Amino acid sequence: MKPVKKAGDIFLSGGIYCAEAVDLAAAVFEGRGLRVAKAAGGFIVEASAGGDAAGEFCNEVLNQQCRIDLSRRNFKIASIIATKALLSAAGVEQSAAAGAKKKAGKRG
């Protein structure tokens, strides 16, 4: 994030922030006097309102980007946990011991 030529404008690098994070933050800040535009290599945030709206917007973009990165990184384990929870709620036995007993029963 770096200031652009006009006062109150901030450039967000597309290499750091994905379009999804910027769009989600823009939805949160809708109606607060901010304009987000695509630019070469990223996005430009133009703040027409006074105060620190642009800075708060950048914090929200960072929060959204962190949330997206964490969900992508933890997708596998989260889906495993959700599957186990659903199977447990359905009454399906899922423990490793149960699987070992079934295999041992087939051998003997």
C-alpha positions as CSV (number, residue, x, y, z in Angstrom):
1,M,0.0,0.0,0.0
2,K,1.5,3.3,-1.0
3,P,0.1,6.8,-1.6
4,V,-0.7,7.8,-5.2
5,K,-0.3,11.2,-6.7
6,K,-3.6,12.6,-5.5
7,A,-3.9,13.2,-1.7
8,G,-6.1,10.6,-0.1
9,D,-5.5,8.0,-2.9
10,I,-3.9,4.7,-2.0
11,F,-2.4,2.0,-4.4
12,L,-3.0,-1.6,-3.4
13,S,-0.7,-4.1,-5.1
14,G,-2.3,-6.9,-7.0
15,G,0.6,-9.1,-6.0
16,I,-0.4,-8.8,-2.3
17,Y,-4.1,-8.3,-2.4
18,C,-6.4,-10.4,-4.5
19,A,-9.5,-9.0,-6.2
20,E,-11.8,-11.0,-4.0
21,A,-10.4,-9.3,-0.8
22,V,-10.7,-5.9,-2.3
23,D,-14.3,-6.6,-3.5
24,L,-15.3,-7.9,0.0
25,A,-13.8,-4.8,1.7
26,A,-15.5,-2.5,-0.8
27,A,-18.8,-4.2,0.1
28,V,-18.2,-3.5,3.8
29,F,-17.4,0.1,3.1
30,E,-20.2,0.7,0.6
31,G,-21.6,4.2,0.9
32,R,-18.7,5.7,2.9
33,G,-17.3,7.9,0.1
34,L,-14.6,5.5,-1.2
35,R,-14.1,4.5,-4.8
36,V,-12.0,1.5,-5.8
37,A,-10.7,1.3,-9.4
38,K,-8.5,-1.3,-11.1
39,A,-5.1,0.0,-12.0
40,A,-2.0,-1.5,-13.7
41,G,-0.7,-4.0,-11.2
42,G,-3.3,-3.5,-8.5
43,F,-6.1,-1.2,-7.3
44,I,-6.4,2.5,-6.5
45,V,-8.6,3.5,-3.6
46,E,-9.9,7.1,-3.9
47,A,-11.2,8.7,-0.7
48,S,-13.6,11.6,-1.2
49,A,-14.8,11.6,2.4
50,G,-12.7,13.2,5.1
51,G,-11.2,11.3,8.0
52,D,-9.3,8.1,7.8
53,A,-11.7,6.1,5.6
54,A,-9.0,5.1,3.2
55,G,-6.8,3.8,6.1
56,E,-9.7,1.9,7.6
57,F,-10.5,0.4,4.2
58,C,-6.9,-0.8,3.8
59,N,-7.2,-2.5,7.2
60,E,-10.3,-4.2,6.0
61,V,-8.7,-5.3,2.8
62,L,-5.8,-6.8,4.9
63,N,-8.3,-8.6,7.2
64,Q,-10.2,-10.0,4.2
65,Q,-6.9,-11.1,2.5
66,C,-5.8,-12.9,5.7
67,R,-9.1,-14.6,6.0
68,I,-8.9,-15.8,2.4
69,D,-5.3,-17.0,2.8
70,L,-6.1,-18.9,6.0
71,S,-9.2,-20.6,4.5
72,R,-7.2,-21.7,1.5
73,R,-4.3,-23.0,3.6
74,N,-6.7,-24.9,6.0
75,F,-9.2,-26.1,3.5
76,K,-8.2,-29.8,3.6
77,I,-8.3,-30.1,7.4
78,A,-11.5,-28.1,7.7
79,S,-13.3,-30.3,5.2
80,I,-12.0,-33.4,7.1
81,I,-13.3,-32.1,10.3
82,A,-16.7,-31.2,8.8
83,T,-17.0,-34.6,7.2
84,K,-16.2,-36.4,10.5
85,A,-18.7,-34.2,12.3
86,L,-21.4,-35.0,9.7
87,L,-20.7,-38.7,9.8
88,S,-20.8,-38.6,13.6
89,A,-24.1,-36.9,13.6
90,A,-25.4,-39.5,11.2
91,G,-24.3,-42.3,13.5
92,V,-21.6,-43.7,11.3
93,E,-18.7,-45.3,13.2
94,Q,-15.5,-43.6,12.1
95,S,-12.7,-44.4,14.5
96,A,-9.4,-45.9,13.4
97,A,-10.0,-48.7,15.9
98,A,-13.2,-49.6,14.2
99,G,-11.5,-49.8,10.9
100,A,-8.7,-52.0,12.4
101,K,-11.3,-54.4,13.9
102,K,-13.1,-54.8,10.6
103,K,-9.8,-55.6,8.8
104,A,-8.8,-58.1,11.5
105,G,-12.2,-59.8,11.3
106,K,-11.8,-60.3,7.6
107,R,-8.4,-61.9,8.0
108,G,-9.4,-64.5,10.6
